Amino acid sequence: MPLCEADAWIRRAQDRQNKLTKPPGSLGRLEEIANQLCAIQQTLEPVVRNPAIFVFAGDHGVCEEGVNAYPQSVTGQMVENFLRGGAAINAIARVADAELHVVDVGVIGSPSRNPKLLIRRVASSTRNICREPAMSAGEASAAMRVGMECAENAIRNGTTVLAIGEMGIGNTTIASALCAALTDSDPAAVCGKGTAADGAGIPCKVDAVRRALALHRPHIQTPLDLLARLGGLEIAAMCGVCMEAERSRCAVLIDGFISTAAAAIAVSMNPAVRDYLIAAHESTEPGHRVLFQSLRLRPLLQLQMRLGEGTGAALAIPIVRAAAETFRRMATFESAGVSESSA
């Protein structure tokens, strides 16, 4: 939205905040979130209705470099686990009273026959970024359209808050490469242990990212070039969700490192997207903080999580709901007959 328009709504929201029965600023970040929702929804009656969590799944050719702690087959196995309701995101989505959607954008192997799965395959895995572009520009654009269509459908059905997550063995390496390219960071400063328990694979990951950057940087002229050459199908889809959120005026909760890399690409394509992002949590991946600094976002939670799946975004949904409800439901000093501070 235009900056002056957003600022006007935030000023109106803050004026109401100052009249509610509480010391000014005493609800901390809840006030900030409520004001942001007012600006996004262009109302002083913000609501969190029908929150939808989208978990996009895709495989990665970079696994050929030995960067992953788990076998690549785990991507498809975890998709089945999501569909059966046995993963952490299933449990947390229930707590958050949010609808979970699992989307296959590019998982290796035959797709699940579970009717709960949204099959929107653009390709079966990306290619190895250490040897060639991960995707063509057409594939990256098609995967973005998957995310945009998912978001558009949810918003059309009444969703006012979206949440994004992912599943894809090898995608912390991909996010590290994107982070290094976006922020001009040393790969050693942004590569973490990912799903590995001991971090023993970090040197391999750093080496892969260095080689990928050396190969592709001379050819990256646009954000789409970056996404196609170094990205992932599920990352492109999450980028699409962020783009559609801005177009349709809907807040989007971004999850961990991989989701934030997708959001950062969306912001590089359209800076206005940033106003619609709510950073759910800061993971233990070192690159996550680097991306937050670049985007000038502050996470709501710091729980030492590094799972992905949209778990952090799902955990933040009740906080965002509470922010909207306190703003809408609290009485003003005048309506409650409570004396205001004389200070």
C-alpha positions as CSV (number, residue, x, y, z in Angstrom):
1,M,0.0,0.0,0.0
2,P,1.2,3.6,-0.5
3,L,3.4,4.7,2.5
4,C,1.2,7.7,3.3
5,E,-1.9,5.6,3.3
6,A,-0.4,3.0,5.7
7,D,1.0,5.7,8.0
8,A,-2.5,7.3,8.2
9,W,-4.1,4.0,9.3
10,I,-1.3,3.3,11.8
11,R,-1.8,6.8,13.3
12,R,-5.5,6.2,13.6
13,A,-4.9,2.8,15.2
14,Q,-2.4,4.3,17.6
15,D,-4.8,7.0,18.6
16,R,-7.3,4.3,19.6
17,Q,-4.5,2.4,21.4
18,N,-3.9,5.5,23.5
19,K,-7.6,5.6,24.6
20,L,-7.8,2.0,25.7
21,T,-7.9,1.1,29.4
22,K,-4.2,0.4,29.8
23,P,-1.0,2.5,30.2
24,P,0.2,3.6,26.8
25,G,2.5,0.9,25.2
26,S,1.8,-1.6,28.0
27,L,0.8,-4.4,25.6
28,G,4.1,-4.0,23.8
29,R,4.3,-5.9,20.5
30,L,0.6,-6.7,20.6
31,E,-0.1,-3.0,20.0
32,E,2.3,-2.9,17.0
33,I,0.7,-6.0,15.4
34,A,-2.8,-4.6,15.9
35,N,-1.8,-1.4,14.3
36,Q,-0.2,-3.2,11.4
37,L,-3.4,-5.3,10.9
38,C,-5.5,-2.1,10.9
39,A,-3.3,-0.7,8.1
40,I,-3.4,-3.9,6.1
41,Q,-7.2,-4.4,6.5
42,Q,-7.9,-0.6,6.4
43,T,-10.2,-0.7,9.4
44,L,-10.2,-0.1,13.1
45,E,-12.0,-3.4,13.5
46,P,-9.2,-5.8,12.5
47,V,-10.0,-9.5,12.6
48,V,-8.1,-12.8,12.4
49,R,-10.5,-15.0,10.5
50,N,-10.0,-18.5,9.0
51,P,-6.2,-18.5,9.3
52,A,-4.7,-20.7,6.7
53,I,-1.3,-22.4,6.9
54,F,0.3,-23.5,3.6
55,V,3.2,-26.0,3.7
56,F,4.8,-26.2,0.3
57,A,7.0,-29.3,-0.4
58,G,9.7,-29.7,-3.0
59,D,13.0,-31.5,-3.5
60,H,16.4,-30.1,-4.3
61,G,19.1,-31.2,-6.8
62,V,21.8,-29.8,-4.5
63,C,21.4,-33.0,-2.3
64,E,23.8,-34.6,-4.8
65,E,26.5,-32.6,-3.0
66,G,26.0,-34.4,0.3
67,V,24.7,-31.3,2.1
68,N,21.7,-33.1,3.7
69,A,21.7,-35.0,7.0
70,Y,18.6,-37.0,6.0
71,P,18.0,-39.0,2.8
72,Q,16.1,-37.1,0.1
73,S,13.2,-39.6,0.3
74,V,12.3,-38.0,3.7
75,T,10.6,-35.1,1.8
76,G,7.9,-37.3,0.4
77,Q,7.7,-39.4,3.6
78,M,7.1,-36.2,5.6
79,V,4.4,-35.1,3.2
80,E,2.6,-38.3,3.9
81,N,3.1,-37.7,7.7
82,F,1.5,-34.2,7.3
83,L,-1.4,-35.8,5.5
84,R,-1.9,-38.4,8.2
85,G,-1.8,-35.7,10.9
86,G,1.4,-37.0,12.6
87,A,3.8,-34.0,12.4
88,A,4.5,-31.1,14.7
89,I,2.7,-28.7,12.3
90,N,-0.5,-30.8,12.6
91,A,-0.5,-30.5,16.4
92,I,0.3,-26.8,16.4
93,A,-2.2,-26.0,13.7
94,R,-4.9,-27.6,15.8
95,V,-3.8,-25.5,18.8
96,A,-3.9,-22.4,16.6
97,D,-7.3,-23.3,15.2
98,A,-5.9,-22.9,11.7
99,E,-6.5,-24.9,8.5
100,L,-3.5,-26.7,7.2
101,H,-2.9,-27.1,3.5
102,V,-0.1,-29.3,2.1
103,V,1.0,-28.5,-1.4
104,D,3.3,-30.7,-3.6
105,V,5.1,-28.3,-5.8
106,G,8.0,-30.6,-6.8
107,V,8.5,-33.7,-4.7
108,I,10.5,-36.6,-6.3
109,G,8.5,-39.8,-6.9
110,S,4.9,-40.6,-7.5
111,P,2.6,-38.1,-5.8
112,S,0.5,-39.2,-2.8
113,R,-3.0,-40.4,-3.5
114,N,-4.2,-38.8,-0.3
115,P,-7.1,-36.5,-1.3
116,K,-6.0,-33.9,1.2
117,L,-2.8,-33.2,-0.8
118,L,-2.9,-30.3,-3.3
119,I,-0.8,-31.5,-6.2
120,R,0.6,-28.5,-8.1
121,R,3.9,-30.0,-9.4
122,V,5.9,-27.7,-11.6
123,A,8.8,-30.2,-11.8
124,S,10.1,-33.2,-10.0
125,S,12.8,-31.5,-7.9
126,T,15.1,-28.6,-8.8
127,R,18.5,-29.2,-10.4
128,N,21.9,-29.0,-8.7
129,I,22.8,-25.3,-8.1
130,C,26.5,-26.3,-8.0
131,R,26.3,-27.3,-11.6
132,E,23.4,-25.4,-13.3
133,P,20.4,-23.2,-12.5
134,A,18.0,-24.8,-10.1
135,M,15.1,-23.9,-12.4
136,S,14.3,-22.1,-15.6
137,A,12.7,-18.7,-15.3
138,G,9.5,-20.3,-16.5
139,E,9.6,-22.9,-13.8
140,A,10.3,-20.3,-11.1
141,S,7.4,-18.2,-12.4
142,A,5.0,-21.2,-12.5
143,A,5.9,-22.1,-8.9
144,M,5.3,-18.5,-7.8
145,R,1.8,-18.7,-9.5
146,V,1.1,-21.8,-7.5
147,G,1.6,-19.8,-4.3
148,M,-0.3,-16.9,-5.6
149,E,-3.3,-19.0,-6.5
150,C,-3.3,-20.8,-3.1
151,A,-3.3,-17.5,-1.3
152,E,-5.9,-16.0,-3.6
153,N,-8.3,-18.9,-3.0
154,A,-7.9,-18.8,0.7
155,I,-8.4,-15.0,0.8
156,R,-11.5,-15.4,-1.4
157,N,-12.9,-17.8,1.1
158,G,-12.5,-15.4,4.0
159,T,-8.9,-15.9,5.3
160,T,-7.4,-12.7,6.8
161,V,-4.1,-14.1,7.9
162,L,-1.9,-16.5,5.9
163,A,1.0,-18.5,7.2
164,I,3.7,-20.1,5.1
165,G,6.0,-23.1,5.8
166,E,7.9,-25.7,3.8
167,M,9.3,-29.2,3.5
168,G,12.3,-30.0,1.4
169,I,15.4,-31.9,2.3
170,G,18.4,-29.7,1.3
171,N,16.5,-26.4,1.5
172,T,18.6,-24.9,4.2
173,T,21.5,-24.9,1.8
174,I,19.3,-23.2,-0.8
175,A,18.2,-20.6,1.7
176,S,21.8,-20.0,2.7
177,A,22.7,-19.4,-0.9
178,L,19.8,-17.0,-1.4
179,C,20.7,-15.2,1.9
180,A,24.3,-14.8,0.9
181,A,23.4,-13.5,-2.5
182,L,20.6,-11.1,-1.2
183,T,22.7,-9.7,1.6
184,D,26.2,-10.0,0.1
185,S,27.2,-12.1,3.1
186,D,30.0,-14.6,3.5
187,P,28.5,-18.2,3.1
188,A,30.3,-19.2,6.3
189,A,28.3,-16.5,8.2
190,V,24.9,-17.7,7.0
191,C,25.2,-21.5,6.8
192,G,23.9,-23.4,9.8
193,K,23.5,-27.0,10.7
194,G,19.9,-27.3,9.4
195,T,18.4,-30.6,10.4
196,A,21.7,-32.1,11.5
197,A,22.1,-32.5,15.2
198,D,25.9,-31.8,15.5
199,G,26.5,-29.4,12.6
200,A,29.2,-31.7,11.1
201,G,28.0,-31.0,7.6
202,I,28.4,-27.2,7.8
203,P,31.7,-27.1,5.9
204,C,30.2,-29.2,3.0
205,K,27.3,-26.8,2.9
206,V,29.5,-23.7,2.9
207,D,31.6,-25.2,0.1
208,A,28.4,-25.9,-2.0
209,V,27.1,-22.4,-1.5
210,R,30.5,-20.8,-2.4
211,R,30.6,-22.8,-5.6
212,A,27.0,-22.0,-6.5
213,L,27.5,-18.3,-6.0
214,A,30.6,-18.3,-8.1
215,L,28.8,-20.1,-10.9
216,H,25.6,-18.0,-10.9
217,R,26.4,-14.5,-9.6
218,P,27.6,-13.2,-13.0
219,H,24.2,-14.1,-14.5
220,I,21.9,-12.7,-11.9
221,Q,20.4,-9.4,-13.0
222,T,16.9,-9.5,-11.5
223,P,15.2,-11.1,-8.5
224,L,13.6,-13.7,-10.8
225,D,17.1,-14.6,-12.0
226,L,18.1,-15.1,-8.4
227,L,15.1,-17.2,-7.6
228,A,15.5,-19.4,-10.7
229,R,19.2,-19.9,-10.4
230,L,19.6,-20.5,-6.7
231,G,16.1,-21.1,-5.4
232,G,13.6,-23.9,-4.9
233,L,10.1,-24.7,-6.1
234,E,8.6,-24.5,-2.6
235,I,10.5,-21.2,-2.0
236,A,9.1,-19.8,-5.2
237,A,5.6,-20.8,-4.1
238,M,6.0,-19.1,-0.7
239,C,7.3,-16.0,-2.5
240,G,4.1,-16.1,-4.6
241,V,2.0,-16.2,-1.4
242,C,3.8,-13.1,-0.2
243,M,3.2,-11.3,-3.5
244,E,-0.5,-12.2,-3.5
245,A,-0.9,-11.1,0.2
246,E,0.2,-7.6,-0.8
247,R,-2.1,-7.5,-3.8
248,S,-5.1,-8.7,-1.8
249,R,-4.3,-6.8,1.5
250,C,-3.7,-9.9,3.7
251,A,-1.2,-10.3,6.5
252,V,1.2,-13.2,6.1
253,L,3.1,-14.9,8.9
254,I,6.6,-16.0,7.8
255,D,8.0,-19.0,9.5
256,G,11.7,-19.9,9.6
257,F,14.9,-19.3,7.6
258,I,13.6,-20.8,4.4
259,S,10.3,-19.0,4.5
260,T,12.1,-15.7,5.3
261,A,14.3,-16.2,2.3
262,A,11.2,-16.6,0.1
263,A,9.8,-13.4,1.7
264,A,13.0,-11.5,1.1
265,I,12.9,-12.3,-2.6
266,A,9.2,-11.2,-2.7
267,V,10.3,-7.9,-1.1
268,S,13.1,-7.5,-3.7
269,M,10.5,-7.9,-6.4
270,N,8.0,-5.5,-4.7
271,P,9.2,-3.5,-1.7
272,A,5.5,-2.9,-0.7
273,V,5.3,-6.6,0.3
274,R,7.3,-5.9,3.5
275,D,4.3,-4.1,5.1
276,Y,2.3,-7.3,5.0
277,L,4.9,-9.5,6.6
278,I,4.8,-10.6,10.2
279,A,8.0,-12.4,11.3
280,A,6.8,-15.3,13.5
281,H,10.0,-16.5,15.1
282,E,13.8,-16.5,14.8
283,S,15.3,-19.9,14.2
284,T,18.7,-21.0,15.3
285,E,20.0,-20.8,11.7
286,P,22.5,-17.9,11.6
287,G,21.3,-16.7,8.2
288,H,17.8,-16.0,9.7
289,R,19.0,-13.1,11.7
290,V,20.9,-11.7,8.7
291,L,17.7,-11.7,6.7
292,F,15.7,-10.1,9.4
293,Q,18.3,-7.3,9.6
294,S,18.1,-6.8,5.9
295,L,14.3,-6.8,5.9
296,R,14.1,-4.6,9.1
297,L,11.8,-7.2,10.7
298,R,11.6,-8.2,14.4
299,P,10.4,-11.8,15.2
300,L,7.7,-12.3,17.7
301,L,9.2,-15.5,19.2
302,Q,12.6,-16.9,20.0
303,L,12.1,-20.5,20.9
304,Q,15.3,-22.1,19.6
305,M,13.4,-23.9,16.9
306,R,14.7,-25.0,13.6
307,L,12.1,-27.5,12.3
308,G,10.4,-25.6,9.5
309,E,7.0,-27.0,8.4
310,G,5.4,-23.6,9.3
311,T,5.6,-24.5,13.0
312,G,6.8,-21.1,14.2
313,A,4.2,-19.3,12.0
314,A,1.5,-21.5,13.4
315,L,2.6,-20.7,17.0
316,A,2.3,-17.0,16.3
317,I,-1.3,-17.2,15.1
318,P,-2.8,-17.0,18.6
319,I,-0.6,-14.0,19.4
320,V,-1.8,-12.2,16.3
321,R,-5.4,-13.1,17.1
322,A,-4.9,-11.8,20.7
323,A,-3.5,-8.5,19.3
324,A,-6.6,-8.0,17.1
325,E,-9.0,-9.0,19.9
326,T,-7.5,-6.7,22.6
327,F,-7.6,-3.8,20.1
328,R,-11.2,-4.5,19.2
329,R,-12.7,-5.6,22.5
330,M,-11.0,-3.5,25.2
331,A,-13.0,-0.5,26.5
332,T,-11.8,3.0,26.3
333,F,-11.2,5.1,29.4
334,E,-14.3,7.1,28.6
335,S,-16.6,4.1,27.9
336,A,-15.4,2.3,31.0
337,G,-15.5,5.3,33.3
338,V,-11.9,4.8,34.2
339,S,-9.7,7.8,35.0
340,E,-6.8,8.4,32.6
341,S,-3.3,9.1,33.8
342,S,-2.5,12.7,34.5
343,A,1.1,12.3,33.6
